[in-house]
Amino acid sequence: MTDRSDVVIVGGGVVGLCAAYALRRHGIAVTVLDAGRPGAGASHGNAGWIVPSLSGPVPAPGLTRTSLRWMLRPASPLYIQPRADPAFGRWLLAFWRRCNARDHRAGLEATAALNRRTMALFDAYRADGIAFEQHADGLVFAYLDPAELERDLRGLELLQPFGYEATPLDGEAMRELEPALAGTVVGGYHLPQERHVRPDSFVAGLVARLTVDGVDLRGDTPVIGIEHRGDRVTAVETPAGRIAADAVVVCAGAWTPGVLRLAGVRDFPIEAGKGYSLDYAPPPPLPQPVRRALYLHEVRVAVTPLDGLVRLAGTMELSGVNDRLSPRRLMAIARAGARYLQGWPADPAVATPWTGMRPMTPDGLPAIGRVPGFANLIVASGHAMLGLTLAPATGEAVAELIATGRTPEGLGPFDPARFARRGGRAG
Ligand SMILES: Cc1cc2nc3c(=O)[nH]c(=O)nc-3n(C[C@H](O)[C@H](O)[C@H](O)COP(=O)(O)OP(=O)(O)OC[C@H]3O[C@@H](n4cnc5c(N)ncnc54)[C@H](O)[C@@H]3O)c2cc1C
């Protein structure tokens, strides 16, 4: 059986769904195929922050030293599992090479530019009837170590040119703003313009909307082949049959390298950066309930209050594509909560665990654009810690590229050509 669609999107995570929404608004017929349930990948249980002011890429100056220290501590926020895989070795080397001030600054500028319309796009989605849970109280960064706080406050100057304000606060002012914080917190800062959403409600809102808009959205439909002739992709194969398309967009998150391999692109450098979250529903009975989204700096844990629950999220585990839950890491996240929040239960057994894989490129920037060697194969993946934040802007860029044939302004730094060589090795 052969179906047809103007565009086939491979992967129904938040990036694929936002691309489908933007394409539909251009009047383009779209089919979205997901190997499982759309939105059940990394886009489901993440921290839910919409944070353009955190546009700095993951590779950052000083991270090499910090990560080497962390690697020696089993419960630290970063875990790199040794793997005899040359492609992973190349990825790590390329990542560490990017841990310098110049590359970080360039990545921050490119991502901040892509994020310029993020809040307006989330507002436009709501105005267009897409329903999701959203909170707009900003984001509070909490510190236990005065030296770290002082250093990071100096780094905040980098944000000023992009119009992001940050209000520095001492310990007392922090507890005034968020009474749930414990006396251990010495200070921090508030990013008042940031928001958070319930990520599964955002994905569900998009799915509902796309269904009404006539998008052909198919779950349990893995793409197992990509047919191409010359530089043109002609169809994708699924266990239920072929779907011919004028263009194919790969939005398969951490699975992207495997999907691109189906078109002959080898070793596209996206690694899975596994993270965990713990849902406390109902929230634990604390002396003061958590009201605001918080970042617990030293332990790199996000605290997200949502309707009827509080979510703790954290950890970056480079252990390949897998959904194993590490009890040790879950315990570390729960204990982190207990260090910063008054009366927080240190035992993760009272919470529901989840794990998801951030799609990580070695330079920390997403790959958005045409795959080299192909006129109509597009990739939009590798959004790392910012996939939810950047999904609407990415969707717009993909739709513009397909609708006009021209690369949208500002997309240069995200060009997949920096990694991919068709038939050859990427990286
Ligand atoms: C703990 C944690 C906290 C996070 N917090 C935040 C945050 O606060 N803010 C933020 O902006 N980002 C956050 N992120 C990052 C964000 O979750 C991801 O960047 C984002 O969800 C990636 O979306 P995606 O659509 O690219 O991938 P996914 O959501 O993983 O979707 C990829 C989809 O592709 C499908 N697929 C795979 N192979 C195939 C195939 N062969 N055929 C068809 N379909 C296929 C999968 O089934 C999956 O549904 C967090 C991530 C984690 C893990």
The ligand as an SDF file (V2000), in Angstrom:
LIG
                    3D

 53 58  0  0  0  0  0  0  0  0999 V2000
   15.0730   15.5840   32.4830 C   0  0  0  0  0  0  0  0  0  0  0  0
   14.8700   16.5240   31.3240 C   0  0  0  0  0  0  0  0  0  0  0  0
   14.4820   17.8340   31.5570 C   0  0  0  0  0  0  0  0  0  0  0  0
   14.3100   18.7390   30.4870 C   0  0  0  0  0  0  0  0  0  0  0  0
   13.8390   19.9910   30.7330 N   0  0  0  0  0  0  0  0  0  0  0  0
   13.6220   20.8480   29.6880 C   0  0  0  0  0  0  0  0  0  0  0  0
   13.0970   22.1480   29.9320 C   0  0  0  0  0  0  0  0  0  0  0  0
   12.8000   22.5040   31.0600 O   0  0  0  0  0  0  0  0  0  0  0  0
   12.9180   22.9910   28.8700 N   0  0  0  0  0  0  0  0  0  0  0  0
   13.2410   22.6340   27.5950 C   0  0  0  0  0  0  0  0  0  0  0  0
   13.1010   23.4420   26.6730 O   0  0  0  0  0  0  0  0  0  0  0  0
   13.7300   21.3660   27.3320 N   0  0  0  0  0  0  0  0  0  0  0  0
   13.9180   20.4860   28.3520 C   0  0  0  0  0  0  0  0  0  0  0  0
   14.4150   19.2310   28.1210 N   0  0  0  0  0  0  0  0  0  0  0  0
   14.7990   18.8870   26.7390 C   0  0  0  0  0  0  0  0  0  0  0  0
   13.5970   18.4940   25.9140 C   0  0  0  0  0  0  0  0  0  0  0  0
   12.8160   17.5660   26.6340 O   0  0  0  0  0  0  0  0  0  0  0  0
   14.0480   17.8800   24.5910 C   0  0  0  0  0  0  0  0  0  0  0  0
   15.0330   18.6990   23.9770 O   0  0  0  0  0  0  0  0  0  0  0  0
   12.8870   17.7480   23.6440 C   0  0  0  0  0  0  0  0  0  0  0  0
   11.8180   17.0700   24.2480 O   0  0  0  0  0  0  0  0  0  0  0  0
   13.3070   17.0150   22.3750 C   0  0  0  0  0  0  0  0  0  0  0  0
   12.1510   16.8900   21.5770 O   0  0  0  0  0  0  0  0  0  0  0  0
   12.1810   16.0460   20.2500 P   0  0  0  0  0  0  0  0  0  0  0  0
   10.8700   16.2010   19.6150 O   0  0  0  0  0  0  0  0  0  0  0  0
   13.4220   16.4070   19.4830 O   0  0  0  0  0  0  0  0  0  0  0  0
   12.4480   14.5300   20.7550 O   0  0  0  0  0  0  0  0  0  0  0  0
   11.4470   13.4760   21.4330 P   0  0  0  0  0  0  0  0  0  0  0  0
   10.4240   14.1020   22.2840 O   0  0  0  0  0  0  0  0  0  0  0  0
   12.3240   12.4440   22.0830 O   0  0  0  0  0  0  0  0  0  0  0  0
   10.6860   12.8670   20.1960 O   0  0  0  0  0  0  0  0  0  0  0  0
   11.3120   12.0480   19.2510 C   0  0  0  0  0  0  0  0  0  0  0  0
   10.2470   11.0890   18.7410 C   0  0  0  0  0  0  0  0  0  0  0  0
   10.7820   10.3500   17.6280 O   0  0  0  0  0  0  0  0  0  0  0  0
   10.1680    9.0900   17.6460 C   0  0  0  0  0  0  0  0  0  0  0  0
   10.9420    8.1550   16.8190 N   0  0  0  0  0  0  0  0  0  0  0  0
   12.1650    7.6250   17.0740 C   0  0  0  0  0  0  0  0  0  0  0  0
   12.5330    6.8060   16.0680 N   0  0  0  0  0  0  0  0  0  0  0  0
   11.5340    6.8120   15.1630 C   0  0  0  0  0  0  0  0  0  0  0  0
   11.3130    6.1490   13.9260 C   0  0  0  0  0  0  0  0  0  0  0  0
   12.2200    5.3290   13.3920 N   0  0  0  0  0  0  0  0  0  0  0  0
   10.1530    6.3700   13.2580 N   0  0  0  0  0  0  0  0  0  0  0  0
    9.2150    7.2090   13.7710 C   0  0  0  0  0  0  0  0  0  0  0  0
    9.3690    7.8600   14.9680 N   0  0  0  0  0  0  0  0  0  0  0  0
   10.5190    7.6680   15.6370 C   0  0  0  0  0  0  0  0  0  0  0  0
   10.1340    8.7170   19.1160 C   0  0  0  0  0  0  0  0  0  0  0  0
    9.1540    7.7260   19.3630 O   0  0  0  0  0  0  0  0  0  0  0  0
    9.8250   10.0550   19.7730 C   0  0  0  0  0  0  0  0  0  0  0  0
    8.4520   10.2220   20.0660 O   0  0  0  0  0  0  0  0  0  0  0  0
   14.5780   18.2960   29.1570 C   0  0  0  0  0  0  0  0  0  0  0  0
   14.9350   16.9760   28.9200 C   0  0  0  0  0  0  0  0  0  0  0  0
   15.0810   16.0890   29.9840 C   0  0  0  0  0  0  0  0  0  0  0  0
   15.4650   14.6530   29.6880 C   0  0  0  0  0  0  0  0  0  0  0  0
  1  2  1  0
  2  3  1  0
  2 52  2  0
  3  4  2  0
  4  5  1  0
  4 50  1  0
  5  6  2  0
  6  7  1  0
  6 13  1  0
  7  8  2  0
  7  9  1  0
  9 10  1  0
 10 11  2  0
 10 12  1  0
 12 13  2  0
 13 14  1  0
 14 15  1  0
 14 50  1  0
 15 16  1  0
 16 17  1  0
 16 18  1  0
 18 19  1  0
 18 20  1  0
 20 21  1  0
 20 22  1  0
 22 23  1  0
 23 24  1  0
 24 25  2  0
 24 26  1  0
 24 27  1  0
 27 28  1  0
 28 29  2  0
 28 30  1  0
 28 31  1  0
 31 32  1  0
 32 33  1  0
 33 34  1  0
 33 48  1  0
 34 35  1  0
 35 36  1  0
 35 46  1  0
 36 37  1  0
 36 45  1  0
 37 38  2  0
 38 39  1  0
 39 40  1  0
 39 45  2  0
 40 41  1  0
 40 42  2  0
 42 43  1  0
 43 44  2  0
 44 45  1  0
 46 47  1  0
 46 48  1  0
 48 49  1  0
 50 51  2  0
 51 52  1  0
 52 53  1  0
M  END
$$$$
